Amino acid sequence: MESEKQILFAGFGGQGVLSMGKFLTYAAMGAGKNVSWLPSYGAEMRGGTANCLVTIADEEISSPLTDNPGMAIILNRPSLDRFEEKIKPNGTLIINSSMVDRPPLRDDLETYRLPVNQIADEMGNSGAANMILLGACLQKTRVVPVEQVMDFFEIIFKGKKESVIQKNREAFLIGVEYAKQNW
């Protein structure tokens, strides 16, 4: 089904991998899409491996599972090593080049790289790397329109301090601008 998109997020626990997936899930729901969010993480949590699969569709989702997502958002080298071969042929790969020290081995993937840890450090918010990456991803892929996502920060971060919401929004928009200027 062409209207169904499956996006894999993968990295170390503590990098905000599951949060990125959950954020996208809520934003897609808010945009009227059918969604599923399947988290997976190692027993160690912080520092161990973490990944999640988000499925977004116009129609009912028949199965949230896949061995071959069309897109992968990779935050570290072990995740690239583990998941690169699983991405669908001619799929999309978005890489945190701050933590991935090699190019992809496949040449059939549309690949985008950005140094999100470096950008987050430059903005004085090292914990915002995941939101920078998500902003860039959504600007480039339009899986969910960026304009619609902006309306959901308060909902997605409900219960958080306003300053936390603002910092996440700022990081997201920095990612959006990076994609506009560099991709």
C-alpha positions in Angstrom: 0.0 0.0 0.0 1.6 3.2 -1.2 -0.1 5.5 1.4 1.6 3.6 4.3 5.0 4.8 5.5 7.1 2.9 7.9 10.0 4.8 9.6 12.6 3.1 11.8 14.3 5.2 14.5 17.5 3.6 15.9 20.3 4.6 18.3 21.6 4.3 21.9 19.2 4.5 24.8 19.2 8.0 26.1 19.5 9.6 22.7 15.8 10.2 22.5 15.1 7.5 19.9 11.8 6.4 21.4 10.8 10.0 22.0 11.3 10.9 18.4 9.1 8.0 17.3 6.4 8.9 19.9 6.5 12.6 18.8 6.0 11.6 15.2 3.2 9.3 16.1 1.3 12.0 18.0 1.9 14.6 15.3 0.7 12.1 12.6 -2.4 11.3 14.7 -3.1 15.1 15.0 -2.8 15.3 11.3 -5.6 12.8 11.0 -3.5 9.7 10.0 -3.7 6.2 11.3 -0.5 5.4 13.3 1.3 2.7 15.3 4.4 3.0 17.4 6.4 -0.1 18.3 9.3 0.5 20.7 12.2 -1.9 21.3 15.1 -1.4 23.6 17.8 -3.4 25.3 17.8 -4.2 29.0 20.4 -1.6 29.8 18.1 1.3 28.6 20.5 4.3 28.7 23.5 3.4 26.7 22.0 0.2 25.3 20.3 -0.1 21.9 16.9 1.4 21.3 14.7 1.5 18.2 11.1 2.0 17.3 9.1 1.6 14.2 6.4 4.1 13.4 3.8 3.3 10.8 1.7 6.2 9.3 -1.1 5.5 6.9 -4.2 7.1 5.4 -6.0 3.7 5.6 -6.3 1.2 8.5 -2.9 -0.3 9.3 -3.0 -4.0 8.6 0.2 -4.8 10.6 2.6 -2.5 12.4 5.5 -4.9 11.9 8.0 -4.9 9.0 11.4 -6.2 8.4 12.0 -3.6 5.7 11.0 -0.1 6.5 11.1 2.5 3.7 13.0 5.0 5.9 15.5 4.8 8.7 16.6 7.6 11.1 20.0 6.5 12.4 21.6 8.1 15.4 24.8 6.0 15.9 27.2 3.6 14.1 26.0 0.3 15.6 22.5 1.1 14.4 23.7 1.8 10.9 25.6 -1.5 10.9 22.5 -3.3 12.2 19.7 -1.8 10.1 21.2 -0.5 6.8 20.6 -3.8 4.9 17.0 -3.9 6.1 15.8 -0.7 4.5 13.7 -1.2 1.4 15.5 -0.8 -1.9 15.4 2.9 -2.9 14.5 3.9 0.6 15.6 6.9 2.6 18.4 7.0 5.2 18.9 9.9 7.5 22.1 9.7 9.5 23.5 11.6 12.5 27.0 12.2 11.1 28.2 13.3 14.6 28.1 9.6 15.7 28.3 7.6 12.5 31.8 7.5 11.1 31.2 5.8 7.8 29.1 6.3 4.7 26.4 3.8 3.9 27.5 0.7 2.0 24.4 0.7 -0.2 24.2 3.1 -3.1 20.4 2.6 -3.8 19.4 4.7 -0.7 18.6 8.4 -0.7 20.9 9.4 2.1 21.0 12.6 4.1 23.6 13.3 6.8 23.7 16.0 9.4 25.9 16.5 12.5 23.1 16.8 15.0 25.2 16.5 18.2 27.5 19.3 16.9 24.5 21.5 16.1 22.9 20.8 19.5 26.1 21.7 21.3 26.4 24.9 19.3 22.9 25.9 20.4 23.8 25.1 24.0 21.3 22.2 24.3 23.1 18.9 23.8 19.9 17.0 24.7 18.1 18.4 21.7 19.9 16.4 19.0 16.9 14.2 18.5 14.6 17.1 17.8 17.0 18.7 15.3 17.2 15.4 13.5 13.4 15.0 13.5 12.9 18.6 12.2 15.3 18.0 9.3 13.7 14.6 8.5 10.1 16.0 8.4 11.2 19.0 6.4 12.8 16.8 3.8 10.3 13.9 3.7 7.0 15.7 4.5 5.8 12.5 6.1 3.8 14.9 8.3 3.8 18.5 7.2 6.1 20.6 9.4 3.3 23.3 9.7 1.0 20.7 11.3 3.7 19.5 13.7 4.2 23.0 15.1 0.7 22.9 16.5 1.3 19.8 18.6 4.4 20.8 20.8 2.2 21.7 23.8 0.2 18.5 23.5 3.2 16.2 22.9 5.2 17.8 25.8 2.2 18.2 28.1 3.3 18.5 31.7 6.7 19.8 30.8 7.9 23.3 31.7 7.3 26.0 29.0 11.1 26.5 28.7 11.5 22.8 27.8 8.8 23.0 25.2 10.4 26.1 23.7 13.9 24.5 23.6 12.4 21.5 21.8 10.5 23.7 19.4 13.7 25.8 18.7 15.8 22.6 18.1 13.1 21.2 15.8 13.1 24.5 13.8 16.9 24.5 13.6 16.6 21.0 12.0 14.0 22.3 9.6 16.3 25.2 8.5 19.2 22.8 8.1 17.3 20.6 5.7 16.0 23.7 3.7 19.6 25.0 3.3 21.6 21.8 2.9 19.4 19.1 1.4 
